[in-house]
């Protein structure tokens, strides 16, 4: 995955167009996928750009969470005390919530401000859906 996450469009054209981007779901999983528009009859006006520093910090946090989950899984495999496992799971849950807040704050400070400026109701609806899933 590149250090910069860029996905900014504002064009219409008539040739094949392929682009790849990543999303982070409410559980902190990163999904990268590709969109192909073969008919060329689409328009985009959705964009978000995150600094390499922000992306690096988020990925580092996620890597630490994954490592913590793996060590907690080994605790279960080794038959460690349930109380110890529950304490570790609580710490993991807190870390996931923390990285989620970092992502949400960055999204509000960049992507949402841009969407409001462009009156991009689809991007705002996507945010509302993500918040509904995040705060259940």
N, C-alpha and C positions, 0 to 999 in steps of 0.2 A: 504494500500500500504506500502511496506517495506521501511525502511529508505535508504537502498542501492538499486540501480538499477543495476543489473548485468545481462549481457547477453553475454557470451563469449563461443564460441565453436570452436573446431578445431579437429573434429573427424569424423570417419565413423563407423557405427555399424549395427547390423542386428536384432534389437529388437524395440518394440514400444518405441517411444520417445515423451514426452509431455513437452513443456516449455511455460511459460507465460512471457510476457513482455509488457511494456507500451510505447506508442508513444505520443508525443505532436504535435498537428496539428498547422497550421499557425494562428489559432484563439485562441491558448492557451488551447484547450480542451485536456484532458488526456484520452487516450484510452488504455485499457488493454485488451489483447487478448491472446488466447492460440493456439499454433500450435501442431498438433498431426501428427506424421509421422508413420503410421501403417506398411508400407512396410519395414521400416528400411533401405532403400537403399539410404539415403541422406548423404550428407557431408555438414558441416558448417565450414566456416572460417570467421565468422563475429562476432565482439564483441565490446562491449562498457561498460565501468564501470564508474559510477559517484559516487563521494563521498557522504556520508550521509549528510554532511554539505551543499554541492551544492544542492542536492535534497530537503533538508529542506528549504533552502532559496527560491528556485523556487516555491515550494508549498505554502510557506507563502505569496509570492508576488501574486500568483494566487488567494489565498483565499481573500486577500485584494481587488483584482480586482473584484472578484465575489461579495463581500460585497458592493463595490462601485456601481456596476451595479444594485444590488437589491435596494439600497437606491435611485438611479436615477429612477428606475422603479416606486418606490413609489411616487417620485416627479411627474411623469406623471400621475399616478393614482389620485393624490391629486389635479391635475389641476394647478400645479406650472407654472410659467412663462417660455415660450419656450426658452428664452435667458439663463435662469438659467440652464435648462436641457441641452442645447447645450454646455455650459461651462463644465458641469460635463461629458458629453460624450467626449469632447475633452481631458479632464484629463484622462479618462478611456483609450482612444485610445493611449495616450502617455504612460500610464502604461503598456499596452499590448505590444507596441513596445519595451519598455525597457526590459521586461522579455524575449521577443523574442531575443533581442540582447544578453542577458546573456546566454541563451540556445545555441545560435549560436556560441558565443565565446568559451564556454565550449566544444561544439561539435568539433570545429576546433582544439582546444588545445589537445583533447584526441582522440576521435574516428577517425577523419580524418587523423591525424598523424599515427595512427595505421593502418588504411586502406592503406595509401600510402606505409608504410613499407612492408605490405603484398601484395602490388599490387592488392588490392581488388577493381577492377573496378566497381563491383555492388554497393558497399557502396558509392563510389564516385559519381556514377550516381544517387543514392538515394539523396545525398546531393544536386546535381545540380537540381533535380526535386523539392526538398523542397525550395531551394533558388528561383527558378522560381515562385513558389506559394507565397512565402513570399514577394517578391519584384514585385508586380504587379501594 
